[in-house]
Amino acid sequence: MALNTVSSRRSFLLSRAAMAAASAALLIGAFTSACSSSGGGESAAGQNLTGRGPITYVEGQDTSETGAVKQLIERWNTAHPDEKVTFKEQSNDASQQYDDMAQHMRAKQSDYDVLALDVPWTAEFAAKGWIQPLKDSFAIDTSTLLSPTVASATYKGTLYAAPRNTNGGLLYYRKDLVPNPPKTWTEMLQDCGVARDHGIGCYAGQFAPYEGLTVNAAEVINAYGGTFVGPDGKTPTVNSPQARAGLQVLADAYKNGDIPKEAISFKEPESQNAFAQGKLLFLRTWPNFYGVANADSSAVKGNFGVAPLPGKDSIGASTLGGYNAAISAYSKHKATALDFLRFLISEDAQHIVAEGALPPVRASLYDDPALIAKFPYMPALKDSIASAVPRPVTPYYTAVSKAIQDNAYAALTGTKSVDAAIVGMQKGIEAAGS
């Protein structure tokens, strides 16, 4: 799922009589915030480590095919009647999810015990001391999990969350027109002649200026060896020949028509509709599109295949999606929350996740014959996730994503050269961390 993590800001009016008190409160708040970023979070993380009792799990709307989240909680509650989990189901809007959880964490409220964080939020919540580091007595066993999912839950060498489900980009292709899927961008673009011969578009992804474009641009830049930030999460690294080469591929493909002109406004629904209507040879999108493409109403039912994304020389670098489950630093029942995290990555729980058409984080499930029969894209998805790259791991992800998508869009539309767009990304990322 390509997700937007833009935070909202709220303003308020103060009466003249309350100005002095408000100023004092702001000074105290600023001091508290400074302490939190330099140690306050560690103090909260050291509290309530043995606390047990009911907990609240917070996640966006359960859109899985089988109600997987509710099933998970029912399974837990049956086995733990004295430590039941209440599901606080948020909206399906990523910005609203982020704002709600961030508001509770800023207020140091203890009513949210376990947070389902969209992958790129994990570093920010960790940097701000809002979530519990999973080390020492809170360490969890991640040896059975796909390593890129563990990396997505890690900040500055410390694990801060349990990967709950993952996601990776896939290449959907017309196997009736191209029997063997391309493994590289060069091979795929060479096949565009087939698309022209049949009067359809060649390749599309999600190129409107939103989070989807960040994902699509990052995948090509990563595939060509480019990166965005250094290990500190702040230093920009995108101004490189590798990043230029990747963005140039996208810009050239759009300029010469290999990417149809209308794709500049595509988000997930528009791009998926185009493929399902038989208007595209190749489409980059998520696994959850498989059922739609194979429905009776689809023009390509039975005539498409699924493969890992193309790269520079071999399989490409999908952007990793999914949710990471983290314990609030302010929870009063952290021992129960820790057990719940361990349950979420268990084989039993992950099988429930997979049956709901949510890509699991346990590697063994991708080789399960029953799951492959139900979801034929599983082997391709396993390869995709194995070579996946998390979105830039930075506590300033929202601003970093904006710099990537704005400049990638300018390069595609020709309002900036690729060189200028890469420099713009570099400056935007630098400003985000300053």
Secondary structure, 3 states (H helix, E strand, C coil): CCCCCCCCCCCCCCCHHHHHHHHHHHHHHHHHHHHHHHHHHHHHHCCCCCCCCCEEEEECCCCCCCCHHHHHHHHHHHHCCCCCEEEEECCCCHHHHHHHHHHHHHCCCCCCCEEEEEHHHHHHHHHCCCECCCCHHHCCCCCCECHHHHHHCEECCEECCEEEEEECCEEEEECCCCCCCCCEHHHHHHCHHHHHHCCCEEEECCCCCCHHHHHHHHHHHHHCCCCCECCCCCCECCCCHHHHHHHHHHHHHHHCCCCCHHHHHCCHHHHHHHHHCCCEEEEEECHHHHHHHCCCCCCCCCCEEEECCEECCCECCCECEEEEEEEECCCCCHHHHHHHHHHHCCHHHHHHHHHCCCCCCEHHHHHCHHHHHHCCCHHHHHHHHHCCECCCCCCCHHHHHHHHHHHHHHHHHCCCCHHHHHHHHHHHHHHHCC
